[in-house]
Amino acid sequence: MALHYLLQDKKYSVEHLLTSINAYYDRVSMHGLRRELLLQQINALGIPNSTIELPEQPSMAEYEGMMKQAVTQLQEKGFECAGFGDIFPEDLKQYREQQLAPFNIKTVFPLWKKNSKELLNEFIDLGFKAILVCINSDLLDISFAGRIIDENFISDLPPGVDPCGENGEFHTFCFDGPIFKNPIPFVIGEKTCKKYKAPVNTKDDSSSQTQKSDMGFWFCDLLPANGH
């Protein structure tokens, strides 16, 4: 939706997409989406792109270093703005602004402060289609993994879960919509549950920091329809 809004805004020209990839798993970071489906999605959008190839478990310092390198390269090519789909996390917005300020890159948040429920309904009404590929197992049960977002989706969400997953409740793969040249075909694969160490809210890696409990996520694997 953020891309859809930006493509309609005459103040901007969207000329590059940047995606972080976990190179160890060859999948989109956090989402767990296979690289091949990402490439099919990008081809359907028809916008130039590049990736940030992250290691299996990157530290924050490694992540920020690789991100700065990518931003520097884009800045040298004349890019002046970076668009994000955030809706209301103030800390994340501030983080993006602070990280890009030294590069004189303007941050753009086309969905900022919009109502999540209204936004998702607009998403559906416009003809966008998405499937849940990653869910927080503490907030959603396994039935939501691999579920297509439709008119009944919002009413079926448990209380407290944001309709757009803005608190990290779930991540999706958008496979069709008005900005795509064609839908991206896929086959639903197996569902797996994985545990991760919850991030510690600290600016250093001091061993004195207390580690939070593990976080669990259900992943729904999507396979390219061509079987490759």
Phi and psi in degrees as a GROMACS rama.xvg file:
@    title "Ramachandran Plot"
@    xaxis  label "Phi"
@    yaxis  label "Psi"
@TYPE xy
-62.1024  -43.1716  ALA-2
-64.5599  -41.4564  LEU-3
-57.9716  -45.7173  HIS-4
-63.3253  -43.5969  TYR-5
-66.9513  -36.7879  LEU-6
-66.1801  -25.326  LEU-7
-87.9468  -15.0266  GLN-8
-87.1385  114.721  ASP-9
-69.3928  -10.0434  LYS-10
-75.024  -16.7351  LYS-11
-127.192  154.981  TYR-12
-126.643  110.464  SER-13
-81.7579  113.451  VAL-14
-125.646  2.89798  GLU-15
-159.946  140.746  HIS-16
-116.492  134.758  LEU-17
-122.182  125.186  LEU-18
-128.114  136.946  THR-19
-89.7624  131.387  SER-20
-118.379  137.329  ILE-21
-83.3581  101.607  ASN-22
-63.9161  -28.328  ALA-23
-63.9657  -44.5371  TYR-24
-93.8757  -11.2129  TYR-25
60.0986  43.1186  ASP-26
-138.482  158.767  ARG-27
-63.6992  132.23  VAL-28
-56.6663  138.665  SER-29
71.3742  -45.2877  MET-30
-75.5197  -32.8972  HIS-31
77.4035  15.118  GLY-32
-78.1174  135.137  LEU-33
-62.2981  144.138  ARG-34
-57.3425  -38.8252  ARG-35
-60.4651  -39.1499  GLU-36
-71.3616  -35.1581  LEU-37
-59.7974  -45.1868  LEU-38
-65.0596  -37.7559  LEU-39
-65.063  -38.7162  GLN-40
-63.2863  -46.3653  GLN-41
-63.8004  -40.3817  ILE-42
-62.17  -36.0051  ASN-43
-71.0026  -23.7012  ALA-44
-84.3981  -30.226  LEU-45
71.1946  32.8876  GLY-46
-118.138  134.022  ILE-47
-53.5976  151.516  PRO-48
-151.223  167.221  ASN-49
-153.409  168.114  SER-50
-127.2  156.643  THR-51
-106.213  116.374  ILE-52
-90.728  98.096  GLU-53
-88.0203  151.317  LEU-54
-73.2778  178.214  PRO-55
-56.575  -49.9154  GLU-56
-132.509  78.4606  GLN-57
-69.9801  141.855  PRO-58
-77.2566  165.685  SER-59
-61.2929  -36.702  MET-60
-64.5005  -41.2216  ALA-61
-64.8268  -44.5938  GLU-62
-60.1936  -49.3511  TYR-63
-66.3197  -35.6088  GLU-64
-64.2611  -43.3566  GLY-65
-70.9103  -34.963  MET-66
-66.6541  -41.8654  MET-67
-63.0258  -38.2149  LYS-68
-63.0223  -43.4095  GLN-69
-65.7419  -42.3  ALA-70
-64.854  -39.3982  VAL-71
-59.9463  -44.0341  THR-72
-63.2866  -40.7069  GLN-73
-69.9598  -38.1197  LEU-74
-62.344  -40.6838  GLN-75
-65.0743  -20.9962  GLU-76
-89.4037  -1.08519  LYS-77
103.557  6.00785  GLY-78
-73.2472  139.258  PHE-79
-119.421  -16.1336  GLU-80
-134.626  156.773  CYS-81
-133.294  126.402  ALA-82
-100.173  142.501  GLY-83
-134.523  153.967  PHE-84
-97.4133  14.607  GLY-85
-62.7882  145.706  ASP-86
-110.399  -45.539  ILE-87
-147.914  -0.847932  PHE-88
-71.8008  104.615  PRO-89
-61.8297  -40.4233  GLU-90
-65.0834  -36.6975  ASP-91
-70.6844  -39.4025  LEU-92
-61.4854  -46.121  LYS-93
-63.5982  -38.9074  GLN-94
-61.2133  -46.8281  TYR-95
-61.9695  -43.8122  ARG-96
-62.9459  -43.2063  GLU-97
-66.5785  -39.2654  GLN-98
-69.975  -32.2622  GLN-99
-93.738  -15.4212  LEU-100
-56.2316  -43.6201  ALA-101
-61.8978  -19.6665  PRO-102
-95.6453  0.224162  PHE-103
57.8833  34.2846  ASN-104
-95.0349  121.888  ILE-105
-77.9044  134.272  LYS-106
-92.2094  139.912  THR-107
-126.567  127.157  VAL-108
-124.22  83.4426  PHE-109
-65.9323  -17.7478  PRO-110
-103.565  3.80172  LEU-111
-58.0981  128.534  TRP-112
66.4916  13.475  LYS-113
-75.8889  154.477  LYS-114
-71.4884  123.744  ASN-115
-59.1948  -43.4058  SER-116
-65.8961  -44.9004  LYS-117
-65.1708  -37.7372  GLU-118
-65.0925  -42.8858  LEU-119
-68.4692  -37.8103  LEU-120
-63.5806  -38.1905  ASN-121
-64.7229  -41.488  GLU-122
-54.7514  -46.6744  PHE-123
-69.2229  -44.6635  ILE-124
-62.2771  -31.8577  ASP-125
-75.4067  -12.407  LEU-126
98.8504  9.88182  GLY-127
-71.4213  147.64  PHE-128
-132.441  134.206  LYS-129
-144.469  155.79  ALA-130
-128.945  141.508  ILE-131
-76.0137  121.415  LEU-132
-109.815  -13.885  VAL-133
-149.21  130.697  CYS-134
-133.826  148.679  ILE-135
-76.5128  115.36  ASN-136
-68.6936  -15.5362  SER-137
-79.5413  -16.9028  ASP-138
-115.855  -26.863  LEU-139
-132.113  144.106  LEU-140
-85.4989  170.254  ASP-141
-58.9422  -23.803  ILE-142
-62.871  -22.2268  SER-143
-80.1002  -20.2061  PHE-144
-71.6487  121.049  ALA-145
87.4295  10.9052  GLY-146
-88.0589  137.571  ARG-147
-80.9393  136.794  ILE-148
-76.1837  121.31  ILE-149
-141.37  -168.959  ASP-150
-61.739  -27.406  GLU-151
-88.6731  -9.0125  ASN-152
-59.9873  -49.2911  PHE-153
-61.3359  -45.1648  ILE-154
-67.2361  -21.7862  SER-155
-88.5048  -9.48868  ASP-156
-70.5359  140.202  LEU-157
-63.902  155.99  PRO-158
-57.0786  139.303  PRO-159
91.0153  -9.73818  GLY-160
-90.632  124.004  VAL-161
-68.1621  134.917  ASP-162
-58.4341  -24.1722  PRO-163
-102.921  6.61108  CYS-164
63.9582  31.9816  GLY-165
-70.982  -15.8648  GLU-166
-98.2848  15.2912  ASN-167
84.9503  16.0387  GLY-168
-66.4369  -32.4224  GLU-169
-159.897  162.474  PHE-170
-129.559  150.499  HIS-171
-128.429  166.178  THR-172
-119.173  116.119  PHE-173
-86.9904  119.964  CYS-174
-117.067  0.878973  PHE-175
-163.359  157.044  ASP-176
158.535  176.152  GLY-177
-65.5954  -16.6792  PRO-178
-93.7481  -1.78458  ILE-179
-97.2434  142.027  PHE-180
-71.6712  -28.5814  LYS-181
-160.016  154.126  ASN-182
-69.5936  153.746  PRO-183
-97.5404  114.477  ILE-184
-78.151  144.243  PRO-185
-155.252  166.319  PHE-186
-122.988  135.024  VAL-187
-74.3721  126.29  ILE-188
-100.682  -150.636  GLY-189
-79.5748  160.352  GLU-190
-108.578  132.656  LYS-191
-132.399  147.601  THR-192
-107.829  131.93  CYS-193
-129.629  147.638  LYS-194
-108.565  139.639  LYS-195
-131.972  153.218  TYR-196
-71.5774  128.84  LYS-197
-66.7125  139.48  ALA-198
-65.88  143.593  PRO-199
-94.1835  130.925  VAL-200
-82.0907  81.1889  ASN-201
-146.852  156.235  THR-202
-90.5112  -4.70712  LYS-203
-134.352  178.709  ASP-204
-105.991  29.8271  ASP-205
-58.0935  133.32  SER-206
-68.9426  -11.5947  SER-207
-76.5525  -13.652  SER-208
-71.3247  137.987  GLN-209
-82.6401  126.098  THR-210
-77.6506  133.214  GLN-211
-73.2654  170.003  LYS-212
-67.5132  163.22  SER-213
-64.8649  155.515  ASP-214
-115.855  136.546  MET-215
-108.353  141.161  GLY-216
-137.082  137.88  PHE-217
-93.6384  130.642  TRP-218
-113.216  134.89  PHE-219
-107.494  111.635  CYS-220
-74.7486  133.275  ASP-221
-110.001  132.591  LEU-222
-108.517  139.138  LEU-223
-55.9146  140.026  PRO-224
-64.3412  -20.5425  ALA-225
-80.5037  -3.24619  ASN-226
82.6512  2.71571  GLY-227
